[in-house]
Structure formats: structure tokens, C-alpha cells
Amino acid sequence: MYDKKQVIGGPIVINGRTLSLSRAVRAGDFVYLTGQIPMKDGAVMTDGNIEDQTHAVLGDIHNTLALAGCELSDVVKSMIWLRDRNDFPGFNAVYGEYFPNEPPARSAIVNELLVDVRIEIEVIAYKPEVSA
């Protein structure tokens, strides 16, 4: 039983700097992921189009969820931040590849991001403990 907060994954290191946040946290039957930005070999991925960056982010989300014993199909809510509204169609096409059936509830906004990327995605997954 998950009776207390559990930090998932190791520290997040970007461009050699350890950030003061958790990759993911399990609280009861829910797993909350920190907003993910596109990364490549431990560095912020500032190049690439929206499709490339969306694949990078959703691949990292998949890997982080796996550390918590979850799959993409366990995601119940996603929040999307895009730098440019014109990126929405490309983002949406890639997103649909990762959530082809029963997709999670989703919000998306256009906003200036804190780093020079095109997208950030945050998700919440629901995975009840299986009783033995």
C-alpha cells in the first residue's frame, strides 16, 4: 500500500546542473510528473520541430512513468504548454500516436516558456495498488 509520498526517479540534471524538483511523486494511487521539456543526451533540446520535441517529451514521460510502475494508458490528465499556437496541429498529431485509445483529459495553452523549447507537458497518472 502507498501510505506516504514516494519520490520516483533520480534527480533531474540539465546542462550539468541539478534542479530542486522531483522527476515524479507518487501520492496514494496517483503519480504526478514534473513538467517535461524536450531533452537529448542530458541537455535541453532547443533544435527540432514541434514533432521532434513532442516525441522527445512523450518518450521521457513514458520512461518516467515506467519507473513508477505505470504506462501511458494510466495517464488521466495532461497539461500542455506550447510556445507557438501554430505548433498545435503538429503536436496534436504526435500526441495522438501516444494516446490512441481512451486519451486522458487534456488542457493546452500557449505561453512563454522558461527555457528555449517549443513544448512542455505535465501528466498525472492513476495506478491503484494491486492487492495480493
Secondary structure, DSSP 8 states (H G I E B T S, - for coil): ---S-EEES---EETTEE-SS-SEEEETTEEEE--B--EETTEE--SS-HHHHHHHHHHHHHHHHHHTT--GGGEEEEEEEES-GGGHHHHHHHHHHH--SS--EEEEEE---SSS-SEEEEEEEE------
